[in-house]
Amino acid sequence: MSATRFAMIMLAIYTVLYFGVALMTSATFKDIAAAEVLGLPLAIWGGLVIIISGVVITRLYLNKMTEEQ
């Protein structure tokens, strides 16, 4: 798989995650965002997922780039 295709797939995954959480925290879905999961609101868990997935995706991309060099 080429680096460009890999990067586009990773960007698509991150975009879906990011905008999904952003939509969840909008005024329309505030009740969903406020739902408690393991003692914290779902919006907090969504934010943590975005941060962690950003780090993981960046790491995967950097590993892929060093493999191709």
Distance bins in CASP14 RR format, pairs under 12 A and 6 or more apart:
PFRMAT RR
TARGET T0000
AUTHOR 0000-0000-0000
RMODE 2
METHOD distances of the structure
MODEL  1
1 7 0 0 0 0 0 1 0 0 0 0 0
1 8 0 0 0 0 0 1 0 0 0 0 0
1 9 0 0 0 0 1 0 0 0 0 0 0
1 10 0 0 0 0 0 1 0 0 0 0 0
1 60 0 0 0 0 0 1 0 0 0 0 0
1 64 0 0 0 0 1 0 0 0 0 0 0
1 67 0 0 0 0 0 1 0 0 0 0 0
1 68 0 0 0 0 0 1 0 0 0 0 0
2 8 0 0 0 0 1 0 0 0 0 0 0
2 9 0 0 0 0 0 1 0 0 0 0 0
2 64 0 0 0 0 1 0 0 0 0 0 0
2 65 0 0 0 0 0 1 0 0 0 0 0
2 67 0 0 0 0 0 1 0 0 0 0 0
2 68 0 0 0 0 1 0 0 0 0 0 0
3 9 0 0 0 0 0 1 0 0 0 0 0
3 10 0 0 0 0 0 1 0 0 0 0 0
3 60 0 0 0 0 0 1 0 0 0 0 0
3 61 0 0 0 0 1 0 0 0 0 0 0
3 62 0 0 0 0 0 1 0 0 0 0 0
3 63 0 0 0 0 0 1 0 0 0 0 0
3 64 1 0 0 1 0 0 0 0 0 0 0
3 65 1 0 0 1 0 0 0 0 0 0 0
3 66 0 0 0 0 0 1 0 0 0 0 0
3 67 0 0 0 0 1 0 0 0 0 0 0
3 68 1 0 1 0 0 0 0 0 0 0 0
3 69 0 0 0 0 1 0 0 0 0 0 0
4 10 0 0 0 0 0 1 0 0 0 0 0
4 11 0 0 0 0 0 1 0 0 0 0 0
4 61 0 0 0 0 0 1 0 0 0 0 0
4 64 0 0 0 0 0 1 0 0 0 0 0
4 65 0 0 0 0 0 1 0 0 0 0 0
4 68 0 0 0 0 0 1 0 0 0 0 0
5 11 0 0 0 0 0 1 0 0 0 0 0
5 12 0 0 0 0 0 1 0 0 0 0 0
5 61 0 0 0 0 0 1 0 0 0 0 0
5 64 0 0 0 0 0 1 0 0 0 0 0
5 68 0 0 0 0 0 1 0 0 0 0 0
6 12 0 0 0 0 0 1 0 0 0 0 0
6 13 0 0 0 0 0 1 0 0 0 0 0
6 57 0 0 0 0 0 1 0 0 0 0 0
6 60 0 0 0 0 1 0 0 0 0 0 0
6 61 1 0 0 1 0 0 0 0 0 0 0
6 62 0 0 0 0 0 1 0 0 0 0 0
6 63 0 0 0 0 0 1 0 0 0 0 0
6 64 1 0 1 0 0 0 0 0 0 0 0
6 65 0 0 0 0 1 0 0 0 0 0 0
6 67 0 0 0 0 0 1 0 0 0 0 0
6 68 0 0 0 0 1 0 0 0 0 0 0
7 13 0 0 0 0 0 1 0 0 0 0 0
7 14 0 0 0 0 0 1 0 0 0 0 0
7 57 0 0 0 0 1 0 0 0 0 0 0
7 58 0 0 0 0 0 1 0 0 0 0 0
7 60 0 0 0 0 1 0 0 0 0 0 0
7 61 1 0 0 1 0 0 0 0 0 0 0
7 62 0 0 0 0 0 1 0 0 0 0 0
7 64 0 0 0 0 1 0 0 0 0 0 0
7 65 0 0 0 0 1 0 0 0 0 0 0
7 68 0 0 0 0 0 1 0 0 0 0 0
8 14 0 0 0 0 0 1 0 0 0 0 0
8 15 0 0 0 0 0 1 0 0 0 0 0
8 57 0 0 0 0 0 1 0 0 0 0 0
8 61 0 0 0 0 0 1 0 0 0 0 0
9 15 0 0 0 0 0 1 0 0 0 0 0
9 16 0 0 0 0 0 1 0 0 0 0 0
9 57 0 0 0 0 1 0 0 0 0 0 0
9 60 0 0 0 0 0 1 0 0 0 0 0
9 61 0 0 0 0 0 1 0 0 0 0 0
9 64 0 0 0 0 0 1 0 0 0 0 0
10 16 0 0 0 0 0 1 0 0 0 0 0
10 17 0 0 0 0 0 1 0 0 0 0 0
10 53 0 0 0 0 1 0 0 0 0 0 0
10 54 0 0 0 0 1 0 0 0 0 0 0
10 56 0 0 0 0 1 0 0 0 0 0 0
10 57 1 0 1 0 0 0 0 0 0 0 0
10 58 0 0 0 0 1 0 0 0 0 0 0
10 59 0 0 0 0 0 1 0 0 0 0 0
10 60 1 0 0 1 0 0 0 0 0 0 0
10 61 1 0 1 0 0 0 0 0 0 0 0
10 62 0 0 0 0 0 1 0 0 0 0 0
10 63 0 0 0 0 0 1 0 0 0 0 0
10 64 0 0 0 0 1 0 0 0 0 0 0
10 65 0 0 0 0 0 1 0 0 0 0 0
11 17 0 0 0 0 0 1 0 0 0 0 0
11 18 0 0 0 0 0 1 0 0 0 0 0
11 53 0 0 0 0 0 1 0 0 0 0 0
11 54 0 0 0 0 0 1 0 0 0 0 0
11 57 0 0 0 0 1 0 0 0 0 0 0
11 58 0 0 0 0 0 1 0 0 0 0 0
11 60 0 0 0 0 0 1 0 0 0 0 0
11 61 0 0 0 0 1 0 0 0 0 0 0
12 18 0 0 0 0 0 1 0 0 0 0 0
12 19 0 0 0 0 0 1 0 0 0 0 0
12 57 0 0 0 0 0 1 0 0 0 0 0
13 19 0 0 0 0 0 1 0 0 0 0 0
13 20 0 0 0 0 0 1 0 0 0 0 0
13 49 0 0 0 0 0 1 0 0 0 0 0
13 50 0 0 0 0 0 1 0 0 0 0 0
13 53 1 0 0 1 0 0 0 0 0 0 0
13 54 0 0 0 0 1 0 0 0 0 0 0
13 56 0 0 0 0 0 1 0 0 0 0 0
13 57 1 0 0 1 0 0 0 0 0 0 0
13 60 0 0 0 0 0 1 0 0 0 0 0
13 61 0 0 0 0 0 1 0 0 0 0 0
14 20 0 0 0 0 0 1 0 0 0 0 0
14 21 0 0 0 0 0 1 0 0 0 0 0
14 49 0 0 0 0 0 1 0 0 0 0 0
14 50 0 0 0 0 1 0 0 0 0 0 0
14 51 0 0 0 0 0 1 0 0 0 0 0
14 52 0 0 0 0 0 1 0 0 0 0 0
14 53 1 0 0 1 0 0 0 0 0 0 0
14 54 1 0 0 1 0 0 0 0 0 0 0
14 55 0 0 0 0 0 1 0 0 0 0 0
14 56 0 0 0 0 1 0 0 0 0 0 0
14 57 1 0 1 0 0 0 0 0 0 0 0
14 58 0 0 0 0 1 0 0 0 0 0 0
14 60 0 0 0 0 0 1 0 0 0 0 0
14 61 0 0 0 0 0 1 0 0 0 0 0
15 21 0 0 0 0 0 1 0 0 0 0 0
15 22 0 0 0 0 0 1 0 0 0 0 0
15 23 0 0 0 0 0 1 0 0 0 0 0
15 50 0 0 0 0 0 1 0 0 0 0 0
15 53 0 0 0 0 0 1 0 0 0 0 0
15 54 0 0 0 0 0 1 0 0 0 0 0
15 57 0 0 0 0 0 1 0 0 0 0 0
16 22 0 0 0 0 0 1 0 0 0 0 0
16 23 0 0 0 0 0 1 0 0 0 0 0
16 49 0 0 0 0 0 1 0 0 0 0 0
16 50 0 0 0 0 0 1 0 0 0 0 0
16 53 0 0 0 0 0 1 0 0 0 0 0
16 57 0 0 0 0 0 1 0 0 0 0 0
17 23 0 0 0 0 0 1 0 0 0 0 0
17 24 0 0 0 0 0 1 0 0 0 0 0
17 46 0 0 0 0 1 0 0 0 0 0 0
17 47 0 0 0 0 1 0 0 0 0 0 0
17 48 0 0 0 0 0 1 0 0 0 0 0
17 49 1 0 0 1 0 0 0 0 0 0 0
17 50 1 0 0 1 0 0 0 0 0 0 0
17 51 0 0 0 0 0 1 0 0 0 0 0
17 52 0 0 0 0 0 1 0 0 0 0 0
17 53 1 0 1 0 0 0 0 0 0 0 0
17 54 0 0 0 0 1 0 0 0 0 0 0
17 56 0 0 0 0 0 1 0 0 0 0 0
17 57 0 0 0 0 1 0 0 0 0 0 0
18 24 0 0 0 0 0 1 0 0 0 0 0
18 25 0 0 0 0 0 1 0 0 0 0 0
18 46 0 0 0 0 1 0 0 0 0 0 0
18 47 0 0 0 0 1 0 0 0 0 0 0
18 49 0 0 0 0 1 0 0 0 0 0 0
18 50 1 0 1 0 0 0 0 0 0 0 0
18 51 0 0 0 0 0 1 0 0 0 0 0
18 53 0 0 0 0 1 0 0 0 0 0 0
18 54 0 0 0 0 1 0 0 0 0 0 0
18 57 0 0 0 0 0 1 0 0 0 0 0
19 25 0 0 0 0 0 1 0 0 0 0 0
19 26 0 0 0 0 0 1 0 0 0 0 0
19 50 0 0 0 0 0 1 0 0 0 0 0
20 26 0 0 0 0 1 0 0 0 0 0 0
20 29 0 0 0 0 1 0 0 0 0 0 0
20 32 0 0 0 0 0 1 0 0 0 0 0
20 33 0 0 0 0 0 1 0 0 0 0 0
20 42 0 0 0 0 0 1 0 0 0 0 0
20 43 0 0 0 0 0 1 0 0 0 0 0
20 46 0 0 0 0 1 0 0 0 0 0 0
20 47 0 0 0 0 0 1 0 0 0 0 0
20 49 0 0 0 0 0 1 0 0 0 0 0
20 50 0 0 0 0 1 0 0 0 0 0 0
20 53 0 0 0 0 0 1 0 0 0 0 0
21 29 0 0 0 0 0 1 0 0 0 0 0
21 32 0 0 0 0 0 1 0 0 0 0 0
21 33 0 0 0 0 1 0 0 0 0 0 0
21 41 0 0 0 0 0 1 0 0 0 0 0
21 42 0 0 0 0 1 0 0 0 0 0 0
21 43 1 0 0 1 0 0 0 0 0 0 0
21 44 0 0 0 0 0 1 0 0 0 0 0
21 45 0 0 0 0 1 0 0 0 0 0 0
21 46 1 0 1 0 0 0 0 0 0 0 0
21 47 1 0 1 0 0 0 0 0 0 0 0
21 48 0 0 0 0 1 0 0 0 0 0 0
21 49 1 0 0 1 0 0 0 0 0 0 0
21 50 1 0 1 0 0 0 0 0 0 0 0
21 51 0 0 0 0 0 1 0 0 0 0 0
21 52 0 0 0 0 0 1 0 0 0 0 0
21 53 0 0 0 0 1 0 0 0 0 0 0
21 54 0 0 0 0 0 1 0 0 0 0 0
22 28 0 0 0 0 0 1 0 0 0 0 0
22 29 0 0 0 0 0 1 0 0 0 0 0
22 33 0 0 0 0 0 1 0 0 0 0 0
22 43 0 0 0 0 0 1 0 0 0 0 0
22 46 0 0 0 0 1 0 0 0 0 0 0
22 47 0 0 0 0 1 0 0 0 0 0 0
22 50 0 0 0 0 1 0 0 0 0 0 0
23 29 1 0 0 1 0 0 0 0 0 0 0
23 30 0 0 0 0 0 1 0 0 0 0 0
23 32 0 0 0 0 1 0 0 0 0 0 0
23 33 0 0 0 0 1 0 0 0 0 0 0
23 43 0 0 0 0 0 1 0 0 0 0 0
23 46 0 0 0 0 0 1 0 0 0 0 0
24 30 0 0 0 0 1 0 0 0 0 0 0
24 31 0 0 0 0 0 1 0 0 0 0 0
24 32 1 0 1 0 0 0 0 0 0 0 0
24 33 1 0 1 0 0 0 0 0 0 0 0
24 34 0 0 0 0 0 1 0 0 0 0 0
24 35 0 0 0 0 1 0 0 0 0 0 0
24 41 0 0 0 0 0 1 0 0 0 0 0
24 42 1 0 0 1 0 0 0 0 0 0 0
24 43 1 0 0 1 0 0 0 0 0 0 0
24 44 0 0 0 0 0 1 0 0 0 0 0
24 45 0 0 0 0 0 1 0 0 0 0 0
24 46 1 0 0 1 0 0 0 0 0 0 0
24 47 0 0 0 0 1 0 0 0 0 0 0
24 49 0 0 0 0 0 1 0 0 0 0 0
24 50 0 0 0 0 0 1 0 0 0 0 0
25 31 0 0 0 0 0 1 0 0 0 0 0
25 32 0 0 0 0 1 0 0 0 0 0 0
25 33 1 0 1 0 0 0 0 0 0 0 0
25 34 0 0 0 0 1 0 0 0 0 0 0
25 35 0 0 0 0 0 1 0 0 0 0 0
25 41 0 0 0 0 1 0 0 0 0 0 0
25 42 0 0 0 0 1 0 0 0 0 0 0
25 43 1 0 1 0 0 0 0 0 0 0 0
25 44 0 0 0 0 1 0 0 0 0 0 0
25 45 0 0 0 0 0 1 0 0 0 0 0
25 46 0 0 0 0 1 0 0 0 0 0 0
25 47 0 0 0 0 1 0 0 0 0 0 0
25 50 0 0 0 0 0 1 0 0 0 0 0
26 32 0 0 0 0 1 0 0 0 0 0 0
26 33 0 0 0 0 1 0 0 0 0 0 0
26 43 0 0 0 0 0 1 0 0 0 0 0
27 33 0 0 0 0 1 0 0 0 0 0 0
27 34 0 0 0 0 0 1 0 0 0 0 0
29 35 0 0 0 0 1 0 0 0 0 0 0
29 42 0 0 0 0 1 0 0 0 0 0 0
29 43 0 0 0 0 1 0 0 0 0 0 0
30 41 0 0 0 0 0 1 0 0 0 0 0
30 42 0 0 0 0 0 1 0 0 0 0 0
30 43 0 0 0 0 1 0 0 0 0 0 0
31 41 0 0 0 0 0 1 0 0 0 0 0
31 42 0 0 0 0 1 0 0 0 0 0 0
31 43 0 0 0 0 0 1 0 0 0 0 0
32 41 0 0 0 0 1 0 0 0 0 0 0
32 42 1 0 0 1 0 0 0 0 0 0 0
32 43 0 0 0 0 1 0 0 0 0 0 0
32 45 0 0 0 0 0 1 0 0 0 0 0
32 46 0 0 0 0 0 1 0 0 0 0 0
33 40 0 0 0 0 0 1 0 0 0 0 0
33 41 1 0 0 1 0 0 0 0 0 0 0
33 42 1 0 1 0 0 0 0 0 0 0 0
33 43 1 1 0 0 0 0 0 0 0 0 0
33 44 0 0 0 0 1 0 0 0 0 0 0
33 45 0 0 0 0 1 0 0 0 0 0 0
33 46 0 0 0 0 1 0 0 0 0 0 0
33 47 0 0 0 0 0 1 0 0 0 0 0
34 40 0 0 0 0 0 1 0 0 0 0 0
34 41 1 0 1 0 0 0 0 0 0 0 0
34 42 1 0 0 1 0 0 0 0 0 0 0
34 43 1 0 0 1 0 0 0 0 0 0 0
34 44 0 0 0 0 0 1 0 0 0 0 0
34 45 0 0 0 0 0 1 0 0 0 0 0
35 41 1 0 0 1 0 0 0 0 0 0 0
35 42 1 0 1 0 0 0 0 0 0 0 0
35 43 0 0 0 0 1 0 0 0 0 0 0
35 44 0 0 0 0 0 1 0 0 0 0 0
35 45 0 0 0 0 1 0 0 0 0 0 0
35 46 0 0 0 0 0 1 0 0 0 0 0
36 42 1 0 0 1 0 0 0 0 0 0 0
36 43 0 0 0 0 0 1 0 0 0 0 0
36 44 0 0 0 0 1 0 0 0 0 0 0
36 45 0 0 0 0 1 0 0 0 0 0 0
37 43 0 0 0 0 1 0 0 0 0 0 0
37 44 0 0 0 0 1 0 0 0 0 0 0
37 45 1 0 1 0 0 0 0 0 0 0 0
37 46 0 0 0 0 1 0 0 0 0 0 0
37 48 0 0 0 0 0 1 0 0 0 0 0
37 49 0 0 0 0 0 1 0 0 0 0 0
38 44 0 0 0 0 1 0 0 0 0 0 0
38 45 1 0 0 1 0 0 0 0 0 0 0
38 48 0 0 0 0 0 1 0 0 0 0 0
39 45 0 0 0 0 1 0 0 0 0 0 0
40 46 0 0 0 0 1 0 0 0 0 0 0
40 47 0 0 0 0 0 1 0 0 0 0 0
40 48 0 0 0 0 1 0 0 0 0 0 0
41 47 0 0 0 0 0 1 0 0 0 0 0
41 48 0 0 0 0 0 1 0 0 0 0 0
42 48 0 0 0 0 0 1 0 0 0 0 0
42 49 0 0 0 0 0 1 0 0 0 0 0
43 49 0 0 0 0 0 1 0 0 0 0 0
43 50 0 0 0 0 0 1 0 0 0 0 0
44 50 0 0 0 0 0 1 0 0 0 0 0
44 51 0 0 0 0 0 1 0 0 0 0 0
45 51 0 0 0 0 0 1 0 0 0 0 0
45 52 0 0 0 0 0 1 0 0 0 0 0
46 52 0 0 0 0 1 0 0 0 0 0 0
46 53 0 0 0 0 1 0 0 0 0 0 0
47 53 0 0 0 0 1 0 0 0 0 0 0
47 54 0 0 0 0 0 1 0 0 0 0 0
48 54 0 0 0 0 0 1 0 0 0 0 0
48 55 0 0 0 0 0 1 0 0 0 0 0
49 55 0 0 0 0 0 1 0 0 0 0 0
49 56 0 0 0 0 0 1 0 0 0 0 0
49 57 0 0 0 0 0 1 0 0 0 0 0
50 56 0 0 0 0 0 1 0 0 0 0 0
50 57 0 0 0 0 0 1 0 0 0 0 0
51 57 0 0 0 0 0 1 0 0 0 0 0
51 58 0 0 0 0 0 1 0 0 0 0 0
52 58 0 0 0 0 0 1 0 0 0 0 0
52 59 0 0 0 0 0 1 0 0 0 0 0
53 59 0 0 0 0 0 1 0 0 0 0 0
53 60 0 0 0 0 0 1 0 0 0 0 0
54 60 0 0 0 0 1 0 0 0 0 0 0
54 61 0 0 0 0 1 0 0 0 0 0 0
54 62 0 0 0 0 0 1 0 0 0 0 0
55 61 0 0 0 0 0 1 0 0 0 0 0
55 62 0 0 0 0 0 1 0 0 0 0 0
56 62 0 0 0 0 0 1 0 0 0 0 0
56 63 0 0 0 0 0 1 0 0 0 0 0
57 63 0 0 0 0 0 1 0 0 0 0 0
57 64 0 0 0 0 0 1 0 0 0 0 0
58 64 0 0 0 0 0 1 0 0 0 0 0
58 65 0 0 0 0 0 1 0 0 0 0 0
59 65 0 0 0 0 0 1 0 0 0 0 0
59 66 0 0 0 0 0 1 0 0 0 0 0
60 66 0 0 0 0 0 1 0 0 0 0 0
60 67 0 0 0 0 0 1 0 0 0 0 0
61 67 0 0 0 0 0 1 0 0 0 0 0
61 68 0 0 0 0 0 1 0 0 0 0 0
62 68 0 0 0 0 0 1 0 0 0 0 0
62 69 0 0 0 0 0 1 0 0 0 0 0
63 69 0 0 0 0 0 1 0 0 0 0 0
END
